[in-house]
Amino acid sequence: MAETRNIPRVVVVGLASCFGCQINITNIEAHLMEVLGQIDMRYWQLTSSDSMPEEFDVAVVEGAATTEEAMQTLRRVRERASAVITIGACAATAGIPGMAAPDWEPRVADVYGAQVPAIVGDIACAPRAVSEVIEVDYAVPCCPIDPHDFVRVLQKALYGGNEYDRTSTMCGECKRNERGCFYGRQTLCLGMVTKQGCGARCPNLGRPCNGCAGLSPDANLAAARIVAERSGVGAQRLDEALEMFNQESLRSA
């Protein structure tokens, strides 16, 4: 009798985001069918209006949690999934939505005035990263994600692996690519505090890093501020730029 193979059941959940990371997954046309052939895709919010099933093995989450409903969804996902993968900066760091998190209450009042509708208080909450609500097992960084990175992380979640988790900053990648430093041109770049792994794609195209991979655990913010001041960029500009993709990290730094 042929052996029956248990195919992992996967769901893809979208929270507050542009859904660009999910769309980017479809850009690996040459390999997408091979990926889908390894899993039982039970639910993909981007492609279906059906309800999320009660049983699944792996959950892929894009976007930040900005409502009570989203946080309830995440807790339900965590209860059922043996592995949770976040994709993109919004899920990993709260991203663009997270920029509204500081001083959340006054921001609500700015929109609704003194009489905030009761329903807003019941459903809305300060934007936060998925990891601030539930435990996350794997993360695919950047904005948007590299779809090949997604495949690599998905396979790690499905089959395991002992790949080293890289934590150094992106400056090393940039130097190995033999690119000149933007700070020598008095141009702000977040590569010296951003987690490596993207291959320094933006600097390779002549654009400074905007930090979408999130702060590296090895980042030295104090030293980065000194470099920014000495180069004429200014420490304040550095701190302001960090707010875009690093709200969670800055709160704990």
SEKOLTOR-112473 format. One record per residue (C-alpha): x, y, z; residue number from 1; residue in one letter. Coordinates in pm, 1 decimal, padded with zeros to 6 digits. Example, Ala and Ser with C-alpha at 12.3 -4.5 7.8 and 13.67 -1.06 7.14 Angstrom:
# SEKOLTOR-112473
x  y  z  seq  type
01230.0  -00450.0  00780.0  1  a
01367.0  -00106.0  00714.0  2  s
This chain:
# SEKOLTOR-112473
x  y  z  seq  type
00000.0  00000.0  00000.0  1  m
00134.7  00343.4  -00093.4  2  a
00230.4  00565.0  00196.5  3  e
-00003.7  00859.6  00252.4  4  t
00180.5  01190.2  00282.2  5  r
00039.3  01451.4  00517.3  6  n
00034.4  01779.3  00327.3  7  i
00071.8  02088.6  00550.4  8  p
-00242.4  02302.0  00559.8  9  r
-00161.8  02672.3  00511.6  10  v
-00363.6  02991.9  00553.2  11  v
-00262.5  03343.8  00447.4  12  v
-00410.6  03627.5  00655.1  13  v
-00406.1  03997.1  00565.2  14  g
-00427.0  04271.2  00828.2  15  l
-00356.5  04645.7  00792.6  16  a
-00124.3  04678.8  00492.7  17  s
-00121.4  04746.4  00120.0  18  c
-00125.6  04369.2  00050.1  19  f
00186.7  04426.4  -00160.3  20  g
00376.1  04140.7  00003.6  21  c
00100.4  03893.3  -00080.7  22  q
00092.8  04022.0  -00436.6  23  i
00469.8  03986.2  -00455.1  24  n
00439.0  03615.6  -00374.2  25  i
00257.5  03572.9  -00704.6  26  t
00557.8  03722.1  -00885.7  27  n
00747.9  03393.1  -00864.9  28  i
00545.0  03251.3  -01151.6  29  e
00813.3  03001.1  -01250.0  30  a
00811.0  02840.1  -00905.4  31  h
00465.5  02919.8  -00764.7  32  l
00303.0  02592.9  -00873.1  33  m
00590.5  02397.5  -00720.2  34  e
00538.7  02583.2  -00392.6  35  v
00161.9  02530.4  -00397.7  36  l
00219.5  02163.5  -00477.3  37  g
00390.1  02117.9  -00139.4  38  q
00101.3  02258.0  00064.0  39  i
-00273.1  02245.8  00103.8  40  d
-00372.0  02611.1  00062.3  41  m
-00681.4  02622.7  00281.2  42  r
-00733.8  02999.2  00283.4  43  y
-00582.9  03304.9  00114.5  44  w
-00763.6  03622.5  00208.6  45  q
-00640.1  03804.2  -00101.5  46  l
-00798.6  03551.3  -00335.8  47  t
-01110.8  03437.0  -00152.9  48  s
-01404.1  03576.9  00043.2  49  s
-01454.4  03248.0  00230.6  50  d
-01412.4  03232.6  00605.6  51  s
-01084.3  03115.4  00754.9  52  m
-01104.4  02743.0  00838.8  53  p
-01088.2  02613.5  01192.9  54  e
-00795.1  02377.6  01131.0  55  e
-00457.5  02449.9  00969.4  56  f
-00088.2  02393.5  01034.2  57  d
00095.2  02706.6  00915.2  58  v
-00029.1  03067.1  00915.2  59  a
00126.2  03340.5  00701.0  60  v
00037.4  03692.2  00821.0  61  v
00080.7  04022.0  00640.7  62  e
00003.2  04356.9  00799.5  63  g
-00014.0  04527.5  01138.1  64  a
-00282.7  04477.4  01401.2  65  a
-00491.8  04794.0  01419.0  66  t
-00825.7  04669.6  01556.0  67  t
-00953.2  04448.9  01835.4  68  e
-01086.0  04211.8  01568.5  69  e
-00736.2  04180.7  01420.1  70  a
-00589.5  04093.4  01758.3  71  m
-00859.0  03832.6  01815.3  72  q
-00780.0  03686.1  01473.5  73  t
-00411.8  03665.3  01560.9  74  l
-00482.2  03490.4  01890.3  75  r
-00704.3  03239.6  01711.0  76  r
-00431.1  03186.2  01451.3  77  v
-00173.8  03123.6  01722.9  78  r
-00396.1  02872.0  01899.3  79  e
-00434.7  02664.5  01584.5  80  r
-00107.3  02699.4  01393.2  81  a
00206.4  02503.1  01470.2  82  s
00403.7  02779.0  01294.2  83  a
00330.8  03148.1  01234.3  84  v
00521.0  03337.6  00963.6  85  i
00503.7  03715.4  00926.4  86  t
00574.5  03870.8  00587.8  87  i
00673.9  04230.7  00534.6  88  g
00756.8  04530.1  00747.9  89  a
00398.3  04602.9  00855.8  90  c
00365.9  04262.8  01021.4  91  a
00720.4  04257.7  01158.9  92  a
00751.6  04612.6  01293.1  93  t
00402.4  04767.4  01244.7  94  a
00553.8  04949.5  00946.6  95  g
00367.0  05247.6  00802.7  96  i
00055.6  05192.1  01020.4  97  p
00283.2  05189.2  01324.3  98  g
00381.0  05550.1  01264.6  99  m
00042.7  05642.9  01413.6  100  a
00102.6  05445.4  01733.1  101  a
00281.3  05712.4  01942.6  102  p
00030.1  05944.3  02110.2  103  d
-00255.1  05732.8  01973.7  104  w
-00538.4  05891.5  02172.7  105  e
-00474.8  06249.5  02054.0  106  p
-00461.8  06120.5  01695.1  107  r
-00810.5  05974.2  01730.1  108  v
-00936.3  06305.8  01865.1  109  a
-00776.8  06488.0  01571.3  110  d
-00994.3  06284.2  01336.3  111  v
-01324.3  06273.5  01527.9  112  y
-01301.2  06579.3  01749.5  113  g
-01414.0  06582.0  02110.3  114  a
-01703.4  06341.0  02048.5  115  q
-01532.0  06018.0  01949.9  116  v
-01793.6  05760.9  01838.4  117  p
-01824.0  05479.6  02089.1  118  a
-01771.0  05219.8  01818.7  119  i
-01423.8  05360.1  01747.5  120  v
-01318.7  05296.6  02104.7  121  g
-01453.3  04943.9  02080.2  122  d
-01276.7  04839.5  01759.7  123  i
-00973.1  05061.2  01701.3  124  a
-00640.9  05030.4  01882.2  125  c
-00288.6  05165.0  01847.0  126  a
-00121.4  04986.4  01552.1  127  p
00122.9  04718.1  01657.9  128  r
00341.2  04446.5  01510.6  129  a
00214.8  04088.8  01506.1  130  v
00488.1  03988.1  01753.1  131  s
00344.7  04236.6  02004.5  132  e
00021.5  04036.6  02007.5  133  v
00132.1  03673.7  01963.0  134  i
00452.9  03472.4  01942.0  135  e
00597.9  03457.1  01590.2  136  v
00812.0  03166.6  01468.1  137  d
00950.5  03300.0  01139.6  138  y
00968.2  03637.9  00966.3  139  a
01026.5  03747.8  00607.7  140  v
01146.4  04109.7  00628.8  141  p
01143.5  04412.2  00395.5  142  c
00883.9  04621.0  00212.2  143  c
00780.3  04447.3  -00000.4  144  p
00925.3  04102.4  00063.4  145  i
01147.4  03916.0  -00178.9  146  d
00925.8  03624.3  -00290.4  147  p
01226.3  03391.6  -00299.1  148  h
01292.7  03476.6  00066.5  149  d
00933.0  03380.5  00136.0  150  f
00981.1  03040.5  -00028.5  151  v
01298.3  02982.3  00172.7  152  r
01129.8  03069.1  00503.6  153  v
00815.5  02870.4  00418.5  154  l
01022.3  02561.5  00349.1  155  q
01206.3  02614.1  00676.5  156  k
00872.4  02625.5  00856.0  157  a
00749.3  02312.3  00676.6  158  l
01059.8  02096.1  00690.7  159  y
01291.5  02255.7  00947.4  160  g
01646.1  02378.0  00898.6  161  g
01954.0  02501.9  01077.9  162  n
02022.7  02815.3  00876.3  163  e
02204.8  03081.3  01076.3  164  y
01988.8  03383.7  01159.2  165  d
02187.0  03678.5  01031.6  166  r
02184.4  03978.6  01261.8  167  t
02463.4  04208.3  01140.0  168  s
02390.2  04539.2  00971.1  169  t
02351.7  04599.6  00600.0  170  m
02664.3  04814.4  00573.5  171  c
02871.9  04497.9  00531.0  172  g
02667.9  04388.8  00230.3  173  e
02695.7  04734.4  00079.2  174  c
03074.0  04735.5  00118.0  175  k
03105.0  04387.8  -00031.3  176  r
02914.1  04520.1  -00331.6  177  n
03180.4  04794.4  -00351.6  178  e
02932.0  05078.9  -00329.6  179  r
03038.9  05420.1  -00205.7  180  g
02890.7  05542.7  00121.4  181  c
02600.3  05788.0  00099.2  182  f
02717.3  05969.4  00410.2  183  y
03020.7  06087.2  00216.0  184  g
02771.0  06274.4  00000.9  185  r
02578.0  06409.7  00301.4  186  q
02287.9  06176.0  00218.1  187  t
02088.9  05994.6  00485.8  188  l
02107.5  05614.8  00469.6  189  c
01984.4  05365.7  00730.8  190  l
02208.5  05080.8  00619.1  191  g
02439.6  05110.2  00917.9  192  m
02158.8  05017.3  01161.1  193  v
01933.6  04800.6  00941.6  194  t
01938.3  04421.9  00949.4  195  k
02123.0  04265.3  00658.1  196  q
01985.1  04002.0  00423.0  197  g
01846.0  04192.0  00124.6  198  c
02180.3  04216.1  -00054.6  199  g
02170.5  04597.4  -00031.7  200  a
01931.7  04617.2  -00326.4  201  r
01842.0  04985.0  -00291.2  202  c
02204.2  05107.3  -00268.5  203  p
02283.5  04887.5  -00568.9  204  n
02024.2  05093.6  -00759.0  205  l
02171.9  05419.7  -00633.4  206  g
01912.3  05475.5  -00360.9  207  r
01992.9  05496.0  00012.0  208  p
01849.9  05232.7  00245.2  209  c
01519.3  05329.9  00410.4  210  n
01544.1  05058.6  00675.8  211  g
01248.8  04842.1  00569.8  212  c
01415.5  04524.7  00704.3  213  a
01403.0  04668.5  01056.0  214  g
01672.1  04747.7  01309.1  215  l
01953.4  04496.6  01344.1  216  s
02006.9  04353.1  01693.3  217  p
02368.9  04457.7  01641.4  218  d
02279.5  04819.4  01556.9  219  a
02459.0  05089.3  01753.0  220  n
02216.2  05380.3  01742.9  221  l
02435.3  05609.0  01950.6  222  a
02727.0  05565.4  01709.7  223  a
02494.3  05607.3  01410.8  224  a
02375.8  05941.1  01545.5  225  r
02736.6  06056.3  01580.6  226  i
02810.1  05956.1  01220.3  227  v
02499.3  06140.3  01102.3  228  a
02604.6  06457.1  01284.1  229  e
02964.1  06443.9  01161.0  230  r
02855.2  06391.8  00801.2  231  s
02620.7  06688.9  00804.3  232  g
02303.7  06477.9  00782.2  233  v
02200.4  06535.5  01141.6  234  g
02098.6  06296.2  01417.9  235  a
01742.7  06427.6  01422.8  236  q
01690.0  06334.2  01057.9  237  r
01821.9  05986.9  01132.6  238  l
01578.3  05943.4  01421.9  239  d
01286.1  06071.3  01214.7  240  e
01368.0  05830.1  00931.4  241  a
01381.9  05538.3  01174.7  242  l
01019.8  05598.6  01275.4  243  e
00887.8  05460.8  00946.6  244  m
00977.3  05094.5  00993.2  245  f
01095.6  05064.5  01351.4  246  n
00826.4  05172.0  01597.0  247  q
00839.9  04844.2  01790.2  248  e
01220.0  04835.7  01804.7  249  s
01248.9  05200.6  01907.7  250  l
01010.9  05147.3  02199.4  251  r
01228.1  04867.9  02333.6  252  s
01565.6  05024.0  02245.2  253  a
